[in-house]
Amino acid sequence: MDLYLTVKTIHIVSATIVFGTGIGIAFFMFRSAFTDNSHEKFYAARTTVLADCIFTLPAVVIQPASGAWLVWQGNYEWAGLWLVIT
């Protein structure tokens, strides 16, 4: 497989991970707000931080790095309207 397509696939997967874990973690923390049990709130917060470290952080680091590489290798305009908007 072409290196460009491999990096593009990694870029898309990392975007999906950022979006998916963001929604999932937000829901998890939102639901924990409705309990009076402090142990359940602590569990939700601890699990959220763990999930952010395992899934979200690497994806957030990969996202701009792979995006910049794709723009550079694809010979796109850095000041192109679609790129500035995104």
Residue frames as a rotation matrix with the C-alpha (Angstrom) as fourth column:
MET 1
0.577 0.817 0.000 0.00
0.817 -0.577 0.000 0.00
0.000 0.000 -1.000 0.00
ASP 2
0.083 -0.469 0.879 1.08
0.421 -0.783 -0.457 3.53
0.903 0.408 0.132 -0.72
LEU 3
-0.673 -0.426 -0.604 2.58
0.721 -0.200 -0.663 5.45
0.162 -0.882 0.442 2.24
TYR 4
-0.878 0.389 0.278 0.23
-0.369 -0.921 0.125 8.39
0.305 0.007 0.952 1.60
LEU 5
0.032 0.954 -0.298 -2.83
-0.388 0.287 0.876 6.13
0.921 0.087 0.380 1.84
THR 6
-0.088 -0.151 -0.985 -1.48
0.728 0.665 -0.167 4.50
0.680 -0.732 0.051 4.98
VAL 7
-0.924 -0.280 -0.260 -1.00
0.383 -0.685 -0.620 7.86
-0.004 -0.672 0.740 6.71
LYS 8
-0.624 0.766 0.155 -4.41
-0.579 -0.586 0.567 8.98
0.525 0.264 0.809 5.45
THR 9
0.145 0.654 -0.742 -5.99
0.133 0.730 0.670 5.87
0.981 -0.196 0.019 6.96
ILE 10
-0.427 -0.387 -0.818 -4.21
0.857 0.115 -0.502 6.50
0.288 -0.915 0.283 10.27
HIS 11
-0.986 0.066 0.150 -5.44
-0.089 -0.985 -0.151 10.11
0.138 -0.162 0.977 10.15
ILE 12
-0.231 0.970 -0.079 -9.05
-0.532 -0.058 0.845 9.02
0.815 0.237 0.530 9.61
VAL 13
0.131 0.235 -0.963 -8.90
0.541 0.797 0.268 6.35
0.831 -0.557 -0.022 12.31
SER 14
-0.732 -0.449 -0.513 -7.44
0.671 -0.344 -0.657 8.84
0.118 -0.825 0.553 14.80
ALA 15
-0.803 0.525 0.283 -10.21
-0.470 -0.849 0.241 11.32
0.367 0.061 0.928 14.00
THR 16
0.106 0.862 -0.496 -12.77
-0.199 0.507 0.838 8.59
0.974 0.010 0.226 14.62
ILE 17
-0.153 -0.251 -0.956 -11.13
0.818 0.510 -0.265 7.71
0.554 -0.823 0.128 17.94
VAL 18
-0.977 -0.214 -0.010 -11.09
0.188 -0.839 -0.511 11.35
0.101 -0.501 0.859 19.06
PHE 19
-0.481 0.866 0.138 -14.76
-0.671 -0.465 0.577 11.79
0.564 0.185 0.805 18.19
GLY 20
0.187 0.601 -0.777 -15.92
0.002 0.791 0.612 8.44
0.982 -0.116 0.147 19.54
THR 21
-0.319 -0.348 -0.881 -14.06
0.848 0.310 -0.429 8.56
0.422 -0.885 0.197 22.83
GLY 22
-0.970 -0.008 0.244 -15.04
-0.066 -0.954 -0.292 12.20
0.235 -0.300 0.925 23.26
ILE 23
-0.147 0.989 0.026 -18.73
-0.649 -0.116 0.752 11.38
0.747 0.094 0.658 22.96
GLY 24
0.251 0.236 -0.939 -18.43
0.320 0.895 0.311 8.24
0.914 -0.378 0.149 25.10
ILE 25
-0.594 -0.566 -0.571 -16.46
0.730 -0.082 -0.679 9.89
0.338 -0.820 0.462 27.88
ALA 26
-0.846 0.352 0.401 -18.73
-0.389 -0.921 -0.012 12.94
0.365 -0.166 0.916 27.91
PHE 27
0.154 0.952 -0.266 -21.77
-0.437 0.307 0.845 10.69
0.886 -0.014 0.464 28.30
PHE 28
0.053 -0.229 -0.972 -20.06
0.645 0.751 -0.142 8.65
0.763 -0.619 0.187 31.02
MET 29
-0.874 -0.433 -0.221 -19.19
0.452 -0.558 -0.695 11.75
0.178 -0.708 0.684 33.03
PHE 30
-0.595 0.737 0.321 -22.61
-0.570 -0.668 0.478 13.31
0.567 0.102 0.817 32.41
ARG 31
0.294 0.735 -0.611 -24.36
-0.060 0.652 0.756 10.24
0.954 -0.186 0.236 33.77
SER 32
-0.292 -0.467 -0.835 -22.15
0.788 0.377 -0.487 10.21
0.542 -0.800 0.258 36.86
ALA 33
-0.879 -0.013 0.477 -23.45
-0.158 -0.935 -0.316 13.67
0.450 -0.353 0.820 37.78
PHE 34
-0.010 0.992 0.122 -26.83
-0.659 -0.098 0.746 12.13
0.752 -0.073 0.655 38.60
THR 35
0.312 0.078 -0.947 -25.65
0.500 0.834 0.233 9.88
0.808 -0.546 0.221 41.41
ASP 36
0.760 -0.021 0.649 -25.20
-0.507 -0.644 0.573 10.81
0.406 -0.765 -0.500 45.03
ASN 37
0.887 -0.458 0.052 -22.66
0.352 0.747 0.564 8.04
-0.297 -0.482 0.824 45.58
SER 38
0.626 -0.701 -0.342 -19.19
-0.679 -0.706 0.204 9.59
-0.384 0.105 -0.917 45.70
HIS 39
-0.183 -0.693 0.698 -17.55
-0.120 0.720 0.683 6.23
-0.976 0.041 -0.215 44.93
GLU 40
0.351 0.391 0.851 -19.43
0.780 0.380 -0.497 6.04
-0.518 0.838 -0.171 41.64
LYS 41
0.992 -0.027 -0.123 -18.41
-0.079 -0.893 -0.444 9.61
-0.098 0.450 -0.888 40.75
PHE 42
0.244 -0.967 0.066 -14.79
-0.679 -0.122 0.724 8.82
-0.693 -0.222 -0.686 41.58
TYR 43
-0.096 -0.221 0.970 -14.92
0.368 0.898 0.241 5.66
-0.925 0.380 -0.005 39.47
ALA 44
0.749 0.444 0.492 -16.33
0.618 -0.201 -0.760 7.61
-0.239 0.873 -0.426 36.52
ALA 45
0.861 -0.463 -0.209 -13.67
-0.480 -0.877 -0.035 10.33
-0.167 0.131 -0.977 36.83
ARG 46
0.013 -0.901 0.433 -10.83
-0.481 0.374 0.793 7.82
-0.877 -0.219 -0.428 37.23
THR 47
0.060 0.081 0.995 -12.02
0.628 0.771 -0.101 5.78
-0.776 0.631 -0.005 34.25
THR 48
0.948 0.303 0.094 -12.41
0.273 -0.632 -0.725 8.92
-0.160 0.713 -0.682 32.16
VAL 49
0.528 -0.827 -0.194 -8.82
-0.739 -0.560 0.375 9.98
-0.419 -0.055 -0.906 32.84
LEU 50
-0.191 -0.590 0.785 -7.58
-0.082 0.806 0.586 6.48
-0.978 0.048 -0.202 32.04
ALA 51
0.411 0.429 0.804 -9.51
0.744 0.352 -0.568 6.37
-0.527 0.832 -0.175 28.76
ASP 52
0.973 -0.086 -0.214 -8.21
-0.171 -0.892 -0.419 9.82
-0.155 0.445 -0.882 27.84
CYS 53
0.179 -0.982 0.057 -4.63
-0.729 -0.093 0.679 8.71
-0.661 -0.163 -0.732 28.44
ILE 54
-0.283 -0.292 0.914 -4.97
0.172 0.922 0.348 5.43
-0.944 0.255 -0.211 26.56
PHE 55
0.067 0.455 0.888 -7.14
0.926 0.303 -0.225 6.45
-0.371 0.837 -0.401 23.60
THR 56
0.884 0.464 0.054 -7.66
0.450 -0.814 -0.368 10.18
-0.126 0.350 -0.928 23.24
LEU 57
0.537 -0.726 -0.430 -4.16
-0.279 -0.633 0.722 11.50
-0.796 -0.268 -0.542 23.92
PRO 58
-0.445 -0.748 0.492 -2.36
0.299 0.394 0.869 9.40
-0.844 0.534 0.048 21.28
ALA 59
0.069 0.553 0.831 -5.08
0.988 0.079 -0.134 10.18
-0.140 0.830 -0.541 18.73
VAL 60
0.922 0.267 -0.281 -4.90
0.264 -0.963 -0.049 13.91
-0.284 -0.029 -0.958 19.48
VAL 61
0.119 -0.952 -0.282 -1.13
-0.258 -0.304 0.917 13.84
-0.959 -0.036 -0.282 18.99
ILE 62
-0.500 -0.294 0.815 -1.37
0.576 0.590 0.566 11.81
-0.647 0.752 -0.126 15.77
GLN 63
0.450 0.851 0.271 -4.17
0.770 -0.215 -0.601 13.94
-0.453 0.479 -0.752 14.28
PRO 64
0.845 -0.114 -0.523 -2.28
-0.259 -0.942 -0.213 17.20
-0.469 0.316 -0.825 13.61
ALA 65
-0.184 -0.981 0.067 0.98
-0.441 0.143 0.886 15.42
-0.879 0.133 -0.459 12.82
SER 66
-0.440 0.072 0.895 -0.58
0.634 0.731 0.253 13.17
-0.636 0.678 -0.367 10.20
GLY 67
0.673 0.737 0.054 -2.69
0.593 -0.495 -0.635 16.05
-0.442 0.460 -0.771 8.88
ALA 68
0.528 -0.566 -0.632 0.36
-0.503 -0.809 0.305 18.25
-0.684 0.157 -0.712 8.39
TRP 69
-0.519 -0.745 0.419 2.21
-0.124 0.550 0.826 15.41
-0.846 0.377 -0.378 6.70
LEU 70
-0.046 0.601 0.798 -0.74
0.834 0.463 -0.300 14.81
-0.550 0.652 -0.522 4.33
VAL 71
0.868 0.329 -0.371 -0.92
0.131 -0.873 -0.470 18.50
-0.478 0.360 -0.801 3.42
TRP 72
0.144 -0.918 -0.369 2.83
-0.627 -0.373 0.684 18.59
-0.766 0.133 -0.630 2.79
GLN 73
-0.650 -0.429 0.627 2.96
0.087 0.777 0.623 15.36
-0.755 0.460 -0.468 0.77
GLY 74
0.102 0.796 0.597 -0.23
0.848 0.244 -0.471 16.18
-0.521 0.554 -0.649 -1.13
ASN 75
-0.803 -0.521 0.289 1.20
0.596 -0.703 0.389 19.55
0.000 0.484 0.875 -2.20
TYR 76
0.305 0.947 0.104 -1.87
0.902 -0.322 0.288 21.36
0.307 0.006 -0.952 -0.92
GLU 77
-0.167 -0.252 0.953 -1.96
0.037 -0.968 -0.250 25.07
0.985 -0.006 0.171 -0.23
TRP 78
-0.686 -0.128 -0.717 -1.42
0.695 0.177 -0.697 25.69
0.216 -0.976 -0.033 3.49
ALA 79
-0.835 0.390 -0.388 -3.61
-0.152 -0.841 -0.519 28.79
-0.529 -0.374 0.762 3.17
GLY 80
-0.810 0.579 -0.092 -6.28
0.082 0.267 0.960 27.01
0.580 0.771 -0.264 1.11
LEU 81
-0.300 0.767 0.567 -9.83
-0.802 -0.524 0.285 27.85
0.516 -0.369 0.773 2.20
TRP 82
0.588 0.583 -0.560 -10.81
-0.243 0.788 0.565 24.25
0.771 -0.196 0.605 3.04
LEU 83
-0.053 -0.716 -0.696 -7.67
0.652 0.503 -0.567 23.79
0.757 -0.483 0.440 5.11
VAL 84
-0.837 -0.216 0.503 -8.03
-0.145 -0.798 -0.585 27.07
0.527 -0.562 0.637 6.99
ILE 85
0.068 0.952 0.299 -11.66
-0.797 -0.129 0.590 26.24
0.601 -0.279 0.750 7.82
THR 86
0.665 0.170 -0.728 -10.76
0.131 0.932 0.337 22.78
0.736 -0.320 0.597 9.10
